[in-house]
Amino acid sequence: MQLPSIESLRCFVEAARQLNFRSAARLVGLTPAALGQRIRQLEELWETALFVRTTRSVRLTNAGLALLPQAQATLDAAAKCRSAAIGTLEPPPVQLTLGTRHELGNSWLLPMLGAIKRQHPELTVSLYFGSGIDLLSRVRTMDIDCAVTSSRLTDPKLDAYKLHQEDYVFVGSPKLLKRLPLKKPEDAKHHVLIDTEYGLPLFRYWRDAPGGIDSMEFGQLWPMGTISAIRYLVLREEGLAVLPKYYVDKDLASKRLVEVLPQVRPLCDHFRLVYRSDDPRTALYRDLAATMNSQPLK
């Protein structure tokens, strides 16, 4: 189906408003003859008359009256297309569901929602809480739009913007370590190692670091799912764990926790804002990541 040109519609709208082809031609920068040609093109395209012209007057036909509001709406939409293309159009409202783990969401992302709204007034963010594997799976299946996680990406369907560095520390209760010192690898058999799962995703940051001990065998391994549960048990002298440093900084400062084998500096990682690589809102995620990086990790 052949569509009319924007310029022809602009000529029609001005002629309909002025009901005077000479005046309309001046407004659109054409000669009266050229404007008349534009109107004839529309009439030939739709095989209907848009104006009734006599020597004394110009008036719209019923078809012209019906066309006028639609033609104006088309011109308005075309103007918005240009504004969107050159970046002057106010962005449309956007609703995002952002996944995160419980601890990071409560300590960092929830307090940040106000800053996000101030810098991105078009954006409304809802939070979904879950574990790293669950978060990546939900982004992949589009159950959530994006996620903040330090889980490593191996799925080619996912991409990410780097956020804050995440440092780790191997910690225990000073009372527990006084009762059961851990100064050499064989001492580990007297201790419980607490991690999120049996694969030891947290402990590997210490184990794989320069000077880390791969052969250290603990008496028991307790998988506890979340770092808040792990911290709770470590503070209760139930075991040892590698935890994000930002999460236990206050405990270290107050001596409720102390570092274990501090001569080994655990590897670090980064939080990432993860999204599907085929998501057309990449620029939005880039700007959102910049806002997140401007907020101190806590």
Buried (B, 14 or more C-beta within 10 A) or exposed (E): EEEBEBEBBBBBBBBBEBBBBEEBBBBBEBEBEEBBEBBEBBBEBEEBBBBEBEEEEBEBBEBBEEBBEEBBEBBEEEEEEEEEEEEEEEEEEEEBBBBBBBBBBBBBBEEBBEEBEEEBEEBBBEBBBBBBEBBBBBBBEEBBBBBBBBBEBEEEEBBBBEBBEBBBBBBBBEEBBEEBEBEEEEBBEEBBBBBBBEEBBBBBBBBEBEEBBEEBEBEEBBBBEBBBBBBEBBBEBBBBBBBBBBBBBEBBEEEBBBBBBEEBBBBBBEBBBBBBEEBEBBEBBEBBBEBBBEBEBE
